[in-house]
Amino acid sequence: MNSKERLLKALKGEDTDRSPCICPGGMMNMVVTALMEKANIHWPEAHTDPIKMAGLAKAVYDYGCFENYGVPFCMTIEAEQMGAVVDLGSTVYEPHVTGYVIDNLSEWGKLPRLDPYGKRAKIVLDAIKILKKDDNRVPIIGNLSGPVSVAASLIEPVDYYKGLRRHREDAHAFMSFVTEGLISFGKAQIEAGADVIAISDPSGTGEILGPRLFDEYVVTYVNQLIDGLHEINPELPIIVHICGQMHKVYQELNKIRADAHSFDSIVSIKESKKVMPGKIMIGNVSTYALEFADADRIRVLTQKVMDDGSDIIAPACGLGTKSSLENIQAMLQIVQQSSHEA
């Protein structure tokens, strides 16, 4: 099987020759400084140039890190399109929001609509088209920031979380507006050639929201986003990543209509497989270990994740840019080795 066939089958729960080893992109960043040096393509230039963005995504595959392409390399594009001020960072730091747009939820009507063909959103679409043209055997993962995370990038997060409880009518109107924008950007990525869409919603963690608000806001709007994307392609696989511990919200998580779930390293794959039967599990090799441990330790951790029943092997979150190529490559080597031993 080639990398694309293997991932698409694994995401549908079909038999494969072995597990895929991926890192989606977006919040789940797979680019490290050592890779930028090898490819001679650097941040922040790669955030604003489609040729460089595609080149860096391609280098992830070419240098034996992961078996997919994934763009963009941050989770600020949607918020920036809706008015947030963004610092594009450096070779070491990813782009991040430095200025919010509204002061309270009732002001959501002032926000500009997300233009999926404007500014850096268009850079992502052009990069996907370049990657699609270069090699159709490698799966392209397009990335969206989740509805709660985008919303919490447009307003001071403390005010946002308070507003979810105190101003529910405004909160739902705001969330619907944000989600509609995300659907438009996701559809544009699919039209550009994305084979899979990954939605990362770290601010939607159940640890902050608790089961009731998680159900009311994360489940509702992630599902609205998934349904919107499936309007253009009902068969398109969708990955959802949510940060934090999951034991309080497993019941609610089961309602999310994703093909596969990606979790932090603190989440037990064995436990999640039991309480979410039939769901494809992705992960969850510690990104702390990938940055600070050695390759032998990474081989042990990767083997454990495989033994615990993860269907698709991946880092538990976005990689620290100081992570070594040797550590990342060790992950893939162990996964590839499993097919020879089978």
N, C-alpha and C positions, 0 to 999 in steps of 0.2 A: 504493500500500500504506500502511496505517497502521503505527504504530511496533511494535505487537504482532505483526501479521502478518509484518512484515519481519524482526524478531528471531527469531521461532520458525522461519521458513523458513531463515534464515541458519545457525542452530544445527543444522539437519538437513542442511546442505549443499545446499539447494535454491536455485534462481535467485531473485534479488530485483532490485528496480529500482536499488538501490545498497546499500552497506554500512550497517549500523546503527552508531550511535555511542552507546555505553553506559558506565556505571560501576556495577558491581553493587551496591555497598554493603558492609556488614560491614567486614572489614579494608580492602576497597577503597572506603574512605569517599569520598563525592562532595560532602559538605557543607563549605562554606568560610564564614568569618566574614562576608564581604560578603553572602552569600546569607541568612544569619541576619538580618542587618540589613534587607535588602529584605523578607523575609517576616515580620519582627518575631516570629520564633520562635527561641529560643536554646537552646543546650546550657547546663547539663546538664538543664534542665527537659524537653527533648524526648526524653530517654532514659527518662523515667518516666511520660509522659503519651501515650496512644495517639493522641489528637487532634492534639497537637503533633508527634508523630513522623510521622504521616501528612501533616500540613501541610508539614513541612519536606521530606519525600520528594517531595511534589507540586511544591514550589517549584523543585526541581532541573529538572523538566520544563518548568514554566510559564515560567521565566526563561531558557529556551534553552540549558541546560547539557548535558543528556544526554537520550536518548530512552527512558528507563525510570524506574520507581520502584524504590527498593531500601531495605530495612530489615533489621536495625537499622543504627546508625552506629558500631558498635564490634565487638570480638570478645571481650567479657568475660562475656556473658550465660551461656553454658554453664558456664564455670568457677565463676561466682558461684552458679549453681544447685547446684553440687556442693561448695560450701563455701568457695571462695576469697573473700578479702576484696578488695573492689573500691572504688576511688576513682572517682567519677563524673566527675571532671575539671572542665573549665570551658568557656567559650566558645571557647578556643583549643586546649585539650587534650582528647583523647578519653579515655574511661574506661580505667583500667588496673588490673591486679592488684597489690595491695600486701601481701597475706598469703597464704602457701601453706597447704595443708591437711594434707599428710602429709610425713614426713621421709625415708621410703624406700619403694621400690616394694612391699615386702611388706605395707605398711599400707593398700593400696588398698581392702580390704574394709571399712574404716571410712567410706569416702566415701558420702554420701547419693546416691540415684539422682536423675538429672536429671528434674525435674517439668516437662514441656513446657507445663503450664497454670498454673504458679506464678510469682509475682513478676514480674521484667521479661520473662520469656519470654511471659507472657500479654499484656504491653504490645505486643510485636511482633505477636502473632496478631491482636489487636484493630486494630492499625494496618493490617495487610494487609486485614482485612475492610472497613475504612473506604475504603481505596484502591480495592478491588475494586468497591465500591458506587458510588464517584464517577465512575470512567471505565474502561471495559473495553477501550478502544483502546490503552492504554499498558501495556506488559508490566510485571508486578510480579516483581521478583527477590527471593526470600527467601534469607537468608544463614546459613551455618553455618561456625563455626570448625572447621578440620580436626582429626582425631583426635590427631595428634602435638602440635599447638599447644595444644589443650585439656589434654592430659596434662601438658605442660610448664608449664602455668599452675597446676597443682595441687600441684606439687613443685618445689623448687629445680631449674632446668633443668640445671645441671651434674651434679647427682645423677641426674637423669632419664636423660640421655644415657649416663652411665657404667653405669646399671642396664640399659640396653638390651643392652649387651654382656655384663655380668657376671651378671645375674639374669634370664635370658630367660624362664623359666617365669612368674615374677611379672610381668614386663613384658608378656607376651602376655595374661595374665589381666586386668591393668590396662587394656590397650588395648581388649580386647573389651568391658569394662564401660563405658569411655568411649564407644566407638562405638555401643553399644546405646542410650545416652542421646541421642546425636546423632541417631540414626535416629528416635527418638520425637519429638524437637523438629522435625526436618525434615518428618516426616509431618504433624505438626500445622500447620506452615506451608502445606503443600500443601492440606490440608483447608480452611484459612482462605482460600485463593485464590491462592497463589503460582503463577505461570506457569513459573518457572524457579527452580532452586536453584543458588546459587554456593557452593562449598566453598573456603575459603582456608586453606592450611596453611603459613604462612611458616616455622614452626619445623621443618617437614619437609624443609627444603632439602637437596639432595644434597651441597652444599658442606660441611655439618656431618656428615651421616650416611655419605656414601660410597655406592657402588652396592649393596653387600651389605645394609647396614642399611636403605637406602632401599627396596629390594625387600621386605625382611622386614617392615618396619613401615609405611611410607607406602603402598606399592602394596597390601599386604594389607588394611589397615584403611580406606583410601579406597574401595577396591572393595567391601568389606563394607558401607560406608555407602551407596554408590551402589546396590548390590543391594537394600539395605533400603528405600531410597526408592522404587525401582522396583516394589516389592511393591504400593504404593498406586496407582502410575501408571507402567506400563512405558514410556510415550512421553514422560514428563517430561524436558525437556532439563536437563542438568547441566553446569555450568562448574567447572573446577578451576583454582585459582591456586596456584602454588608459587613462592616467592621464590628468588633467587640464580641463579648460572650453571647451565646445564643439560647441558653437553656430556658430563659424566661419567656422566649417568644417562638419556640419551635412550632407550637400550634398555629400561630399566625403565619409563620414562614411557609407552612404547608399550603397556604392559600395563594402564594405568589405563583403566577403561571409561567415561570422560567423553565428552560430546558435543563439548566444546570446551576448549582449554587457554589459560590466560592467564599471560604471563610478564613478568618485569622487563625494563626497557629495555636491560640489558646482554646480553640474549639476542637473537640474530639471527633475525628472522622467516624470512628466506630459508633459513637453515640448518635451522631447526626444521621448515619445510615439507618439506625434502628428506628428513630423517631420520625424520619422523613422517608419512608419506604418508597422505592420507585424513582427517587430523585437522583440525578447524576451529581456526584460530588467532585469538586475541583480543589486541589491544594495538597497540603498547606504547609510547605517547607518554610521554616522560620526565616523571615527576612533579616532578623537580628543575627542569626547564625550565618546567613549568607554574607553579611558584611564583616562579622568579627571572628568567626570560627575559621577552621582550615578545611581543605578539600576532603580529608578523611572523615571529618565530622559531618560534612554535607552528604557524603555517600551514605552514612549510617542513617541520618535523618530522612533522606529521600527513600531509602529502603523501608523504613518504618511507615512512612506515609503510604507507600504502596501496599505493605502488609496489612495496614489498617483498612484498606478497601477503597482508597481514593480512585475514582475512575479516570481522572485526568490529572496529571502531576503538574504543579505550578507553585510558585512562591505564594506565601500566605498574604502578601500585600505588595505594595510597590517597593522596588529595590532601592536601597540607599546607594547613592552614586559612587560611594567609595568601595562598594563591593567588588571583589576581584573577579576577573574573567575565569580564572581557574576554578573558583567555587561554583560559579554559575554553570560552567561546562561540566563539572562533576555531576550535577543533577541530571543533565541530559544523558551523560555517559552511562549512569546506573540504569536509567529507564531503557535506553537502547540495549543494554546488556541483557535485560530481562527477556527480550525477544529471542536472544540466542540460547538462553537457558531453558526456555519453554519447550 
